[in-house]
Amino acid sequence: MTQIELGFIFGVSGKTVSGWETATDPIPFNKLIRFSNLYHYSLDFIVGLTRHNINYNVQIKPDKVKIGNQLKKLRNSFNLSQQKFAEKCGLSQTTYSHYETGLNLITTTAIFSICKTYNISMDYLVGRTNNPKIAK
């Protein structure tokens, strides 16, 4: 599939897709989820957290509240304040709070940072799986 064809599917230009492919620009999280659903790839596999793809056969939607609840559960499991949790991921407390309360949809960059920092599955944070561990 060409960049132009993929751009058509996502409603963006081929140049935008090129920016995503070369990591010049981060793919918006809602587009990443759509890609994951469309091609049956786990989010962890797409972003390089694992080399092992798990085909969950579960279509997910970018749900700000569900993701926020998962973030809060994760943060509480580490017994950290929002400030400390966010700092470890290079986020401000205010930005993190907006994600945790479901005010804003988390960015791809932010969720990737959280997953890398705390070794947590992105598919878990979006509610696709109940297993918080990244597949090896």
Secondary structure as UniProt FT lines:
FT   HELIX           3..10
FT   HELIX           14..21
FT   TURN            22..23
FT   HELIX           29..39
FT   HELIX           43..46
FT   TURN            47..48
FT   HELIX           64..77
FT   TURN            78..79
FT   HELIX           82..88
FT   TURN            89..90
FT   HELIX           93..100
FT   TURN            101..102
FT   HELIX           108..118
FT   HELIX           122..125
FT   TURN            126..127
//
